[in-house]
Amino acid sequence: MIGFASVGAAGVVSKPSWRSPGIHPAEPAADEAVREVLVEEGWLGADSAYRGRHSRYRAIALQVLYECDTTHHPLSQVLQRRFASLRQNGMALTSRGQDLVRGLASGAWEARDEIDRIIGGVAQRFPVDTLSVLDRNIMRLAVQEMLEPTMAKSVKVIVVEAVALAERYGTDQSPTFVHGVLGAVSQRLARRADCAFLEETGR
């Protein structure tokens, strides 16, 4: 079982290569930590390989958020350009894949003010607007999934997949920082859910 790390120092702003025109991440092979948690949570059989399709969608959504955050271009335009660029480079997404990327990116972007308050509440030493753009948007994606009431994935899977993104695209400090913040967020959200349940049931 993967434990939550403590909140460490914020990473510096990174310059991922996939920001360059025409360069996009290949579908990433899942690292062993992600695969182990998916097996433990029942998403994969013990002998199954994790193909990382959803990880690819998450990586593309991260690119979209990164561009929105650094250029302030409208989300819809950034999505259209990203999908067109993927097609031109022989990496076209299916319509379902586009819907998944759009849902991830738009959900995190539209709720970013609420999400940033949640992140800031557990990482008070590191104001969200001073964090690396990459770390900030990896966490926005993950927290949005934690807040989504229809999300079937467990919080552990969400956190581990976010850490995998931080390992692939962030700084050396990113995985520990992202892991620690998201662990604290998940605990706070769990307490909030417990309080809401007690209020609803009158206990």
N, C-alpha and C positions, 0 to 999 in steps of 0.2 A: 504494500500500500504506500502511496506517495503522500508524505506529509506536507503541510503547508509551511513554506519558509517564512521567516520574519521579513518585514518590510525593510529593504536595504536602500542604498543610494540610487537616485534616479539616473538613468542612462543619458548620455549626451545625444544630440540629434544625429541620427545616422543618415547615410546617403545610399539607400539600396539601389543596386544596379538596375532593377526593373523599372525605375523611373525614366531611364533613357528610352528614346523613341524606338519602338520595335522590339524591345527586350522585355520578355515576360517570364515568369517562373514556370518551369515545367511542373507537371503534376508531381508534388513531392511524395517521396516514399515516407511512410509513417515511421517515426522512430519507435524504438521498442517500448518506451514508456507509454505512448499513446495506445499501442496495440495491447499491452498488458491490461490497461484499465478498461478498454473496450471488451476484452475477454472477461474480465472480472465482473463487469456490469451486465454481461449477457448480450452484448451487441455483436460479438464475434464468437465463433466456435474456437475451442482451444487450439486447433490445428489450422485455423484460417489465417490467410494473409489479409492485411488491411490495405486496400487499394488507394485510399487517400482522396477519393473523389470529392468528398465534402471539404477536405482540407484545401483542395484547389479552389473551390468556390470561395472559401474563407479568405484565401490569399488574394484573390481578385477583388473581393469586397474591401480588403485592407488597402489595396492599391487605390481604389476609388476614394475611400475616406482620406487617404494620405493626400491625394490631389486636391480634394475639396478643402481640406484643412490648410494646405499651403498656398493654393491659388484663389480660393473663395469663388471658384466657378460653380454654377448651379449643379446639383447632384444629377439631374436628368441629363444634362449635357455631358458630364463626365462619364456616366454609364454608357451613353450612346457611343462616345469616342472609344471607350474601352472595348465594348463588344465589337465595333468595327475593326479596331486594331487587331483583336484576336482573330477575326475572320481573315484579315489580310495576311496574317502570319501562319495560317493553316491550323489555328487552335480554336476554331469556332465552338461556341457553346450551343447546346440544344436549347430549345425554348424553355424547358424546365430548368436547365442550368442557369439561364438568364434570370428566370423568376427567382431562383434561390439567391443568386448574387444580389439582385435588386432588393429582395426582402431583407437580407443581412445588412446591406449598406444603408438603405433608407431607414430601417428600424433604428440603427445605431445613430445615424446622423440627425434624424428628426427628434430623437430623445436625448441628444447629447447634453443639453443643459441639466436635465434631471440626472443623467448618468454621471456627469462630471461632479455634481453635488455629492452623489453617493461615493464616488472615488475619493473626493476631497475629504469626506468625513472620516475615512479610515487612513488617509495618508496626509495628515494635516501639515507635516513638515515639508511637503512637496506640492505646492499649488499646481493644479492640473495644467494651467496655461504655461507653466515652466517645464513640464515634462517633455521628453522627446516626442515628436509628432508620431513616431511609430509606436512607441509604448502606449501613448494615450489612446490611439485608435485600436490597437489590439485589445486593450481593456474595455473600450466602448463596445466592441463587438461582443465580447464575452458577457459583460454585464447586461446588455440588451437581451441576450439569450436567457440569462438567469431571471430577468423580469418578465419574460414572455410566458403567460399562463398556460399556453398550449404546448410548451416545449417539453418533448418527451425525454430528452437526454438528461442524465443526472448532472448535478453541478460538478462532480469530480471530472467527468468527461469534458465538460466545457472548459474547466480550468486547465486540464492537461493539454487540450488542443490549442488553447491560447499560449501556453508556455512553449509548445512546439513551434508556433509562429515566431515567438520572440527569439527562440534559438536559431531559427533559420535566417531571420532578417534583422534582428536587433544587435545591440552591442553585447559585450561579455556580461554586463550587469543586467541586461534586460530580463533574462529568464527568472532570476531570483526576485527582482523587483516586481514583475508582473505576477509571479506566483504568490508572493507575500500579500500584495494588495488584493488580488482576487480571492485569496483564502479569507482575508478579513472581511471583504464584501459579502462573501457567501455566508459567513457566520452572522453578520449583521442582518442580512435579508432573512435568514432562518429565524432569528429572534423576532424580527418584525412580523413574520408569518405566524409564529406561535402566539404573539400578542393579539393579532387580529382574530385568530381562531378562538382564543379565550374570550375575547369581547363578543364574538358572534354567538358563542354557546353559553355565555353568562357564567363561565366558570371562574 
